[in-house]
Structure formats: C-alpha cells, structure tokens
Amino acid sequence: MPAFLLVRVGDVVLVEPPEQDWWVGQVIHREGGARDNGNSFFQIACVDTGVIRTVNPNSVTGVVKPSSSRACSAA
C-alpha cells in the first residue's frame, strides 16, 4: 500500500520529490478527491524552515511520526 494513503493531518512525513532533495515536514492540510476520500494533495510545513509547500501525494514516501491523536487512539 502506498505510504500517502495512510497520511493524516498532524503526521510528520518524509517527502522525496522527483529530482530534488528529500525533506521532513508536518502535514497541516490534506485534500481528498471528489469521488472518494483518497489523498489528492497535501500542504506540508517543512520542519527545518517552516515553509509551507503544496505536495503531490506520490512524493510522500513515509510517515516518520503519526499525529498524537492517531497514536492515542491506537493504544
């Protein structure tokens, strides 16, 4: 299963855009598709610079740290 399908707001994720350096950021917004609730894009704040970027879901390769709400509900 692709990593971006599991991403939720508040997660800290690894972003690896094509032909660019990887970076880590926190998801601040996610947008679903019109027909289903799959992720169609994210707004992610870079943890190093604070810059907010709009990211294609295919560039998100992993969840580094789940949001606290998901971590608490899983326990």
N, C-alpha and C positions, 0 to 999 in steps of 0.2 A: 504494500500500500504506500503511495507517495506520502512523504512527510507533511506536505502542506494540507492534506485533508484533515489532519489531527490538530492543526493550529487554531488557537482561540485567542481572544483579546487578553492581554496581560502576559502571554508567554514570551520568554526570551528565546530568540531563534537565531540560527546560523544562516546567513544569506550569502549565496555564491552566484552572483550574476555572471552571465557569459562574458568572457574576455575582460573581466575586472577582478580586483582583489576581493576576497571574502571579508565580511564584517559581521558583527553581532548586534542585534537590536531587539527592542521590546515592541510587540505588536500593540498599536493603540487603536486600530480600526480594521475591520475586515468587511468585505462586501461580498455578498452571495449572488448567485445567478438569478435570473428572472424565473426560471422554471424549477430550479432546485436550490437548495441552500449550500451548495458547494462553494468553496472559496474562489472568487474570480480575481480579486486583488487585495493587497494589504497596504496599510500605512504603518510604517515601522520607524521608530525613533532609534537612531544609532546610539549605542551606549557610550561610545567614546566622544562623539562630537555633539550629540543632541539633535542633529539634523534629521528632519522627518522626510522620509522618502516613500514614494508610491512604488510598490514592488509587485512584480508578476509572481504568482504562487510557485511557478516552476523553479524560481531562484531560491526558495526556502528549502534547505536540504536537511534540516533537523531542528528539533526542539531541544534547546540547551537546558532550559528550566521551565517547567509548566507554571502557569499562573497559580497563585496561592489558593484561589477558590477551587480550582480543579484538584489541586494536591490535597486539600482538606476533604473534599467530597469523596475522594478515592480511598481515604484512610478508614 
